[in-house]
Amino acid sequence: MGHEYIEETFDGTGKLITFFCKLCDCKFNDPNAKNMHMKGRRHRTNYKKKVDPDLVVEVCKYIDI
């Protein structure tokens, strides 16, 4: 969800160097970090606020033991 809001930046040789999330104003250098961000609550919440108000974003509650 929201792949269209991720910009890719390439260097002069065509090598992918960074990703930028326009929804969250975040920059990533690693494809794994980009993927984790897109699955994360911050990205999904911003997507809900700015794109799809009907999207359900689960709230995680951590229990201290």
VMD Tcl script that builds the backbone (N, CA, C; Angstrom):
set m [mol new atoms 195]
animate dup $m
set s [atomselect $m all]
$s set {name element resname resid chain x y z} {
  {N N MET 1 A 0.835 -1.172 0.000}
  {CA C MET 1 A 0.000 0.000 0.000}
  {C C MET 1 A 0.883 1.240 0.000}
  {N N GLY 2 A 0.566 2.173 -0.869}
  {CA C GLY 2 A 1.301 3.424 -0.904}
  {C C GLY 2 A 2.633 3.379 -1.625}
  {N N HIS 3 A 2.847 2.357 -2.465}
  {CA C HIS 3 A 4.113 2.263 -3.208}
  {C C HIS 3 A 4.330 3.487 -4.094}
  {N N GLU 4 A 3.230 4.079 -4.567}
  {CA C GLU 4 A 3.343 5.215 -5.473}
  {C C GLU 4 A 3.872 6.476 -4.785}
  {N N TYR 5 A 3.960 6.464 -3.463}
  {CA C TYR 5 A 4.472 7.607 -2.717}
  {C C TYR 5 A 5.952 7.457 -2.362}
  {N N ILE 6 A 6.568 6.394 -2.826}
  {CA C ILE 6 A 7.998 6.172 -2.598}
  {C C ILE 6 A 8.762 6.579 -3.852}
  {N N GLU 7 A 9.639 7.570 -3.710}
  {CA C GLU 7 A 10.485 8.008 -4.816}
  {C C GLU 7 A 11.839 7.329 -4.709}
  {N N GLU 8 A 12.375 6.932 -5.842}
  {CA C GLU 8 A 13.701 6.316 -5.879}
  {C C GLU 8 A 14.677 7.309 -6.494}
  {N N THR 9 A 15.871 7.409 -5.906}
  {CA C THR 9 A 16.910 8.288 -6.409}
  {C C THR 9 A 18.079 7.440 -6.887}
  {N N PHE 10 A 18.579 7.766 -8.068}
  {CA C PHE 10 A 19.683 7.021 -8.667}
  {C C PHE 10 A 20.889 7.942 -8.826}
  {N N ASP 11 A 22.087 7.345 -8.776}
  {CA C ASP 11 A 23.283 8.143 -9.014}
  {C C ASP 11 A 23.517 8.247 -10.521}
  {N N GLY 12 A 24.620 8.847 -10.918}
  {CA C GLY 12 A 24.922 9.061 -12.330}
  {C C GLY 12 A 25.092 7.799 -13.143}
  {N N THR 13 A 25.397 6.688 -12.477}
  {CA C THR 13 A 25.598 5.426 -13.193}
  {C C THR 13 A 24.325 4.589 -13.255}
  {N N GLY 14 A 23.248 5.089 -12.669}
  {CA C GLY 14 A 21.991 4.348 -12.679}
  {C C GLY 14 A 21.796 3.451 -11.473}
  {N N LYS 15 A 22.709 3.533 -10.513}
  {CA C LYS 15 A 22.607 2.724 -9.296}
  {C C LYS 15 A 21.611 3.371 -8.330}
  {N N LEU 16 A 20.695 2.566 -7.800}
  {CA C LEU 16 A 19.715 3.042 -6.830}
  {C C LEU 16 A 20.419 3.384 -5.533}
  {N N ILE 17 A 20.240 4.627 -5.047}
  {CA C ILE 17 A 20.960 5.021 -3.835}
  {C C ILE 17 A 20.048 5.357 -2.661}
  {N N THR 18 A 18.857 5.915 -2.895}
  {CA C THR 18 A 17.964 6.236 -1.779}
  {C C THR 18 A 16.498 6.084 -2.173}
  {N N PHE 19 A 15.686 5.936 -1.141}
  {CA C PHE 19 A 14.238 5.929 -1.271}
  {C C PHE 19 A 13.719 7.082 -0.420}
  {N N PHE 20 A 12.637 7.730 -0.869}
  {CA C PHE 20 A 12.040 8.817 -0.100}
  {C C PHE 20 A 10.530 8.623 -0.080}
  {N N CYS 21 A 9.951 8.576 1.121}
  {CA C CYS 21 A 8.509 8.437 1.283}
  {C C CYS 21 A 7.903 9.840 1.362}
  {N N LYS 22 A 7.126 10.201 0.349}
  {CA C LYS 22 A 6.510 11.528 0.300}
  {C C LYS 22 A 5.391 11.670 1.323}
  {N N LEU 23 A 4.777 10.583 1.720}
  {CA C LEU 23 A 3.716 10.647 2.731}
  {C C LEU 23 A 4.268 10.978 4.102}
  {N N CYS 24 A 5.399 10.379 4.447}
  {CA C CYS 24 A 5.935 10.472 5.806}
  {C C CYS 24 A 7.162 11.363 5.910}
  {N N ASP 25 A 7.668 11.831 4.776}
  {CA C ASP 25 A 8.860 12.665 4.741}
  {C C ASP 25 A 10.047 11.923 5.354}
  {N N CYS 26 A 10.227 10.658 4.920}
  {CA C CYS 26 A 11.305 9.796 5.428}
  {C C CYS 26 A 12.215 9.378 4.284}
  {N N LYS 27 A 13.499 9.220 4.587}
  {CA C LYS 27 A 14.476 8.777 3.596}
  {C C LYS 27 A 15.111 7.475 4.060}
  {N N PHE 28 A 15.336 6.554 3.103}
  {CA C PHE 28 A 15.934 5.252 3.394}
  {C C PHE 28 A 17.019 4.962 2.384}
  {N N ASN 29 A 18.072 4.302 2.847}
  {CA C ASN 29 A 19.166 3.909 1.962}
  {C C ASN 29 A 19.108 2.425 1.633}
  {N N ASP 30 A 18.290 1.694 2.330}
  {CA C ASP 30 A 18.256 0.242 2.233}
  {C C ASP 30 A 16.860 -0.223 1.810}
  {N N PRO 31 A 16.766 -1.098 0.808}
  {CA C PRO 31 A 15.455 -1.598 0.387}
  {C C PRO 31 A 14.692 -2.300 1.517}
  {N N ASN 32 A 15.413 -2.956 2.425}
  {CA C ASN 32 A 14.745 -3.616 3.547}
  {C C ASN 32 A 14.114 -2.594 4.489}
  {N N ALA 33 A 14.792 -1.484 4.731}
  {CA C ALA 33 A 14.244 -0.424 5.578}
  {C C ALA 33 A 13.003 0.178 4.924}
  {N N LYS 34 A 13.037 0.346 3.614}
  {CA C LYS 34 A 11.875 0.860 2.885}
  {C C LYS 34 A 10.692 -0.082 3.048}
  {N N ASN 35 A 10.925 -1.373 2.881}
  {CA C ASN 35 A 9.846 -2.361 3.010}
  {C C ASN 35 A 9.285 -2.391 4.422}
  {N N MET 36 A 10.144 -2.319 5.419}
  {CA C MET 36 A 9.679 -2.308 6.802}
  {C C MET 36 A 8.863 -1.043 7.074}
  {N N HIS 37 A 9.302 0.087 6.551}
  {CA C HIS 37 A 8.568 1.335 6.733}
  {C C HIS 37 A 7.165 1.225 6.139}
  {N N MET 38 A 7.065 0.661 4.949}
  {CA C MET 38 A 5.773 0.578 4.278}
  {C C MET 38 A 4.799 -0.343 5.011}
  {N N LYS 39 A 5.317 -1.278 5.765}
  {CA C LYS 39 A 4.469 -2.173 6.564}
  {C C LYS 39 A 4.158 -1.580 7.933}
  {N N GLY 40 A 4.872 -0.531 8.295}
  {CA C GLY 40 A 4.780 0.026 9.637}
  {C C GLY 40 A 3.560 0.896 9.875}
  {N N ARG 41 A 3.313 1.146 11.144}
  {CA C ARG 41 A 2.140 1.912 11.568}
  {C C ARG 41 A 2.203 3.362 11.102}
  {N N ARG 42 A 3.366 3.979 11.171}
  {CA C ARG 42 A 3.481 5.391 10.774}
  {C C ARG 42 A 3.045 5.591 9.321}
  {N N HIS 43 A 3.552 4.753 8.419}
  {CA C HIS 43 A 3.220 4.875 7.000}
  {C C HIS 43 A 1.736 4.601 6.773}
  {N N ARG 44 A 1.222 3.558 7.403}
  {CA C ARG 44 A -0.193 3.226 7.229}
  {C C ARG 44 A -1.103 4.318 7.790}
  {N N THR 45 A -0.708 4.908 8.917}
  {CA C THR 45 A -1.505 5.984 9.510}
  {C C THR 45 A -1.495 7.217 8.609}
  {N N ASN 46 A -0.332 7.577 8.073}
  {CA C ASN 46 A -0.263 8.713 7.152}
  {C C ASN 46 A -1.042 8.442 5.875}
  {N N TYR 47 A -1.003 7.205 5.401}
  {CA C TYR 47 A -1.775 6.838 4.218}
  {C C TYR 47 A -3.266 7.018 4.496}
  {N N LYS 48 A -3.700 6.602 5.676}
  {CA C LYS 48 A -5.101 6.754 6.074}
  {C C LYS 48 A -5.483 8.234 6.134}
  {N N LYS 49 A -4.647 9.052 6.750}
  {CA C LYS 49 A -4.951 10.479 6.902}
  {C C LYS 49 A -4.993 11.216 5.570}
  {N N LYS 50 A -4.052 10.899 4.683}
  {CA C LYS 50 A -3.879 11.693 3.470}
  {C C LYS 50 A -4.506 11.098 2.219}
  {N N VAL 51 A -4.783 9.773 2.226}
  {CA C VAL 51 A -5.237 9.126 0.998}
  {C C VAL 51 A -6.570 8.409 1.170}
  {N N ASP 52 A -6.675 7.534 2.161}
  {CA C ASP 52 A -7.848 6.666 2.299}
  {C C ASP 52 A -8.356 6.663 3.734}
  {N N PRO 53 A -9.294 7.568 4.065}
  {CA C PRO 53 A -9.788 7.648 5.445}
  {C C PRO 53 A -10.516 6.394 5.915}
  {N N ASP 54 A -10.913 5.526 4.989}
  {CA C ASP 54 A -11.625 4.306 5.363}
  {C C ASP 54 A -10.699 3.145 5.715}
  {N N LEU 55 A -9.401 3.329 5.513}
  {CA C LEU 55 A -8.439 2.274 5.831}
  {C C LEU 55 A -8.433 2.002 7.330}
  {N N VAL 56 A -8.443 0.739 7.697}
  {CA C VAL 56 A -8.389 0.355 9.102}
  {C C VAL 56 A -6.932 0.111 9.481}
  {N N VAL 57 A -6.457 0.847 10.475}
  {CA C VAL 57 A -5.092 0.685 10.979}
  {C C VAL 57 A -5.199 0.139 12.384}
  {N N GLU 58 A -4.673 -1.068 12.572}
  {CA C GLU 58 A -4.743 -1.710 13.887}
  {C C GLU 58 A -3.833 -1.004 14.879}
  {N N VAL 59 A -4.312 -0.904 16.093}
  {CA C VAL 59 A -3.528 -0.314 17.171}
  {C C VAL 59 A -2.920 -1.446 17.981}
  {N N CYS 60 A -1.617 -1.439 18.102}
  {CA C CYS 60 A -0.930 -2.465 18.883}
  {C C CYS 60 A -0.838 -2.005 20.330}
  {N N LYS 61 A -1.164 -2.872 21.218}
  {CA C LYS 61 A -1.029 -2.560 22.644}
  {C C LYS 61 A -0.030 -3.540 23.220}
  {N N TYR 62 A 1.001 -2.998 23.826}
  {CA C TYR 62 A 2.002 -3.831 24.450}
  {C C TYR 62 A 1.677 -3.976 25.927}
  {N N ILE 63 A 1.806 -5.183 26.404}
  {CA C ILE 63 A 1.502 -5.475 27.800}
  {C C ILE 63 A 2.806 -5.686 28.545}
  {N N ASP 64 A 3.008 -4.933 29.615}
  {CA C ASP 64 A 4.183 -5.131 30.460}
  {C C ASP 64 A 3.937 -6.305 31.383}
  {N N ILE 65 A 4.867 -7.209 31.410}
  {CA C ILE 65 A 4.726 -8.383 32.283}
  {C C ILE 65 A 5.662 -8.254 33.458}
}
mol reanalyze $m
mol bondsrecalc $m
mol representation Tube
mol addrep $m
